[in-house]
Amino acid sequence: SVVLGLLAAFTLVKYTRFAGRTLFSGMVNAPLVMPEVIVGLSLLLMLVSVQRVLGFPDRGMFTIWIGHTLVGVAYAAVVIQARLRDLNPQLEEAAMDLGARPSQLFFLVTLPMIAQSMVSAWLLTFTLSLDDVVLSAFLSGPGSTTMPLVIFSRARLGLNPSVNAMATVIIVSVSIGVILATCMSLYETVTGGEHAFFDSAVMLLFFLLAGRALDAEMRTRTRAGIGALLGRMGKSARVIAPDGTTRRVAAKDLEPGMLVLVAAGEALAADGEVVEGTSALDNAML
């Protein structure tokens, strides 16, 4: 993604007029404004059509790699393009005046000056790829999956300690990286270095800790909400006998034809048809 994004950004910045430039720019930036569901579905339909004609590729890690690369190119191109536009053109002109060839100009002058933006683009695309669920769900096949898909499936079927351990490793790794970056920025600030990004690093650390606190709060509220819903789910029902009397029957023992009396606010895990009661609440309780 970073390599293709670099080529796209370099083309858009250095070559301002060529046939199809508007179309090329729109195609590069399209994944930024299109819903990820639409991108995933479009890629799936295209790959299925290609597979029918050529017999390749099968849905798996290769198709996931194609989808993540497509989305990553758009983000990488935007980051690198912003840096290329801020470069001082006089530096490249001076290199050409001194006899530098186009290849030397790119690798010895331009590339070192945009190296930081390339690292930023790599970090951004890596984070997006690591966190992606929608594209991976569309493009994955039998025997191939990604970490977010595994976590998502286990969240529905029940988490185990391995997911908690993995989350801990990721959070600790990111925290260590942020702390090291903060220390380096503080050192640059104290020593009067050129790259004094202490304020930005502190702000990033603040948002990291705030996001972690919000995540823990939302998890707690979600668990409480699920517990409340499960508590309201009735495990037994009041069945009305032909003589008008009622008796309690386990929900799993309900049979077709039984008349069930559902109280207001009660939820019953069973399919049925409302025979008395016409309000929206009456129809929503079954």
Salt bridges, closest charged atoms under 4 A:
GLU92 OE1 - LYS14 NZ 2.99
ASP132 OD2 - HIS68 NE2 3.39
ASP215 OD2 - ARG212 NH1 3.25
ASP215 OD2 - ARG219 NE 2.89
GLU217 OE2 - ARG221 NE 2.98
ASP253 OD1 - LYS252 NZ 3.53
